[in-house]
Amino acid sequence: MTKADIIQDVYNKLGFSKRDSARIVESVFDIMKETLARGEKIKISGFGNFVVNDKRSRKGRNPQTGETIEISRRRVLTFKASQVLRNSLNQ
């Protein structure tokens, strides 16, 4: 499913214009991006949690040359589905 598909579903189910549906979807995504960029967790009841974790730098190895390299620290986004979502997927 793409963002365009989500916009189309909002348009079909809620009856907003396509322009308003696109604005709604874009606004929700913008709010989520801004919240995650601040390092805050997003918890959507019945769906799951989005969390940004900080990974520290570590040593790695280039598999082709065997050379040791430094993997820089970074932030990663993780998603954990709620029990409600997992149950609905497994029925």
FENBEL-V137421 format. One line per field, one symbol per residue. ss: DSSP state (H for helix, E for strand, - for the rest). phi: phi as a letter, one per 40 degrees, with the letter a starting at -180 (. if undefined). psi: psi as a letter, one per 40 degrees, with the letter a starting at -180 (. if undefined). Layout:
BEGIN
ss=???
phi=???
psi=???
END
This chain:
BEGIN
ss=--HHHHHHHHHHHH---HHHHHHHHHHHHHHHHHHHH----EEE---EEEEEEEE--EEEE------EEEE--EEEEEEEE-HHHHHHH--
phi=.bccccdcccdccbgcccccccccccccccccccccccgccbbbdgbibbbcbcbccacbbcccbgccbccccabbcbbbccccccccccc
psi=hidddddddddddeeiiddddddddddddddddddddeeiihhhhecahhhhihhiiihahhddeehhihhiiihihihhiiddddddde.
END
